[in-house]
Every structure is written in C-alpha cells, then in structure tokens.
C-alpha cells in the first residue's frame, strides 16, 4: 500500500486517486446530462413551447399537493398585489385572468382576499361578504393582519437610528473624543 506522510497524517494515495477518478467521472456524467437537458429544452422551443413555462410546469408537477397549492395561492396573491393580472393584452381586450385546470389550486380564502384588498388600498368597509357571516369576519381578519404587518415593518426610506442615540454606545463629542458617561448601560460612568 502506497502511503505518504508529512508527519501529521498519512495519505493513502491509491484510495485518493481512486476517489478522484470516480468524482471526475460523475462530474463528466452530470455535464453530459445537463447538455442533454439543454438540447431537449431547445427542441421544445423549436416546437414553439415556452422554455420557462415548461420548466415551471415540471417543477409544479413534482411538488407535493399541499406545497403546490400554497405556492400557487401565494403566486396568485402576489400577482394580484403587483397588478400582473390587471394588464390587458396588446389589442385592448379585457384583462385576462388565468384559468387553471383545477380551480381549487388558486382559489383564495376570504382571509387571503382581505389581505389582497388591504395591499391594493381598499378600505375595510369594502368587505364584499354579508355582515355577520364567517366569511365577512375572515376577510376582516385578513385585512387587519395585513394592516398590522405593514405597521410593524419600517418604511423603505427609514433612516437607521444614529449611534449616539443607541444605549450603551459611546457618543462622540465635537472634538471627536468619546463621552464615556453615555457608554455605560445606566447612563453614568
């Protein structure tokens, strides 16, 4: 057995070179598979299929049912908030809404619709469900949750608090020296 050591650890050269050969063979096989996949996607494009849509459809096909349902509901919500579905086609027809094969996959709950309504700027008084019903309450709860989440989040243009106002940090005086009195947690040195 060929071994080589530098005093700290012995290296089995035969084992190492065998592993390196197997790793390189797997890397080459993976490169070949990626190349074959690229060729198949190109062939799909040549037949007029959309490559990105095909990849997404395959990804959705292999998701678990509940994860796929959650993903599609979130996607529909985000697209509603961003106005993606509101964009009409180039010829001035009515805006299009996607029609999935299984409508239950993208159907949103009243709670989710309440959140969408808040993010779209609708008032809480615009609740579309009959007063006193469970759907009305769920919609109002979703609207309120979105409102609360926005209040907890700092605005995008918020300035970070200056170091001089943070407790326990030295504040620099006009001459650049640290004021040690402000550095202690209690405020006195």
N, C-alpha and C positions, 0 to 999 in steps of 0.2 A: 504494500500500500504506500503510495507516494504521499508523504506529508511534508509540510513546510511550516516552520515556526519562526517567530521573531522573538521568542522568549515569553510572550504574553499568552498566546493561544496558538494551537496547531490548526492548520487548514488542510482538509482532505481535498487535494487538487482534483482527483478523479471524480469525486462526488460533485464538486463545484462546477467543473466543466460539463458534466452530465446535466446538471440543473440548468446551466446557461444555455445549452443546446436545446433543451425542451422549452425553455422560456422563449427563445428566439423562434422556434418552430410555431409555437402558439401565437406569437405576435404576427408572424407572417400569415398564418391561417386567418387571424382576425382581420388583417388588412385585406386579404382576398375576399372575405365575406362582406366587408364594408364596400369594397369595389363592386361586388356583385349586386348588393342592395342599391347602390347608386345607379347602376345600369338598369335595374328593374324600375326604379322611380323615374328615370329618364324615359324608359319605354312607356310608362304610364302617361307621362307628359306628352309624348309623341302621339298617343291616342286621344289627347285632349283632356286628360284628368288633371286636376289641380293637385300638385305635389304636397303642399302644406295641408290641404283638407284631407287628403288620403292618409298622411301621417297621423293627423289628429284622430281620424276615424279609427285607425288601427290602435291608437293609444286608448281611446274610449272603449273599444271592443274588449281589451284585455283588463280593464278596470273592474273591480268588484262592483256589484249593482248599487250598493249604498254610496260608495265613493263617487261613482259616475253620476248618480242622481244629485249629490251635493255639489259636485263640480259644475254640472250643467245649470243648476239653480243659481249658483254664485255667478257664473258667466252671464246668465240672462240678467241678473240684478245689476252687475257692473255695466253691461251694455246699455241697460235702461238708464242708469245714472249718467253715463257718458254720452247718451243720445245717439248711440250707434244705430239702434233700430229705427230712430226717427228720420234718418237720412233716406230720402226718396231716391228713385233711380234717376238716370240722366234724362229721361224723357218726360218728367213732370207728373208721373203717375203717383198714386197714393204711396205713403211709406210702407215698406214691406216688413212683415213680422215673420220670423222663421216658423215653419210648420213642421215640427218633429214628427217622426213616425209614431212615437209613444208620447202623447201629450202629458202624461203623468211625470215624465222625466224633468220637464222645465216648469211645471206648474208651481207657482209660488203660494205660500201660505199668506193669510191676511197679515200676520206679523211681519213677514218679509216685505209685503206690499206697503205696509205702514212705513218701514224704513226707507224704501224707494221713494215714497211720497215726500218724506221729510227732506231727503237729499235733493229732490227735484224742486224744493222750495214751496211745496204745498202746505197750507195751514192745517192744523189739527182739525179744524171744523169741516174740512173737506172729506171726512171719513165717508166712504161710499156704502158702508154697511148699515142696516137698520139699527137704530138706537136700542140699547138694552140687550142686544144679542151677543153671543160668544165671539162671532167674527168681528163685530164692532170693537169689542174690548181687546181682542188680539191685535187688530190694526192699530188701535190707540197705543197699546203697549209697545209695538214695533216702532211707531213714530216717536214715542217718548224715549225709547232706548237709543235711537239714532241721535236725538236731540242731546241726551246726556253724554253720549260718546263724543259728540262734537265739542261740548263744553269742557270735557276733561282734556282734550287734545289742545296743545298750544297752537296759536295761529302760525301759518307758514312763515310769516315775516317777523316773528317774535325774536327779540334780541336776547342773547343769553345774559343771565344776571352777572353784573360785574364782580370781579373777585373781591373788591373792597366791601361788598355787601354780604358776602358769604361768611358765615360764622366759622371761627377757628382759623381763618387765613390772615396773615399779616397784611395790613393796608399800607401802601407806600405813601409817604408824606411828600410834600412838594420838593424836598431836596433828594428824594429817591430812597431814603432810609426807611426801613420797616418800622411801623409802630407796634411794638411788642404787646402793648396793652390790649389791642384788638385781636391778637393772635390766640389768646387763651380762650377756652370754651366758655368761661364765665364772663369774659369781657374785661377782667382785670389781671394784671401781672403778678 
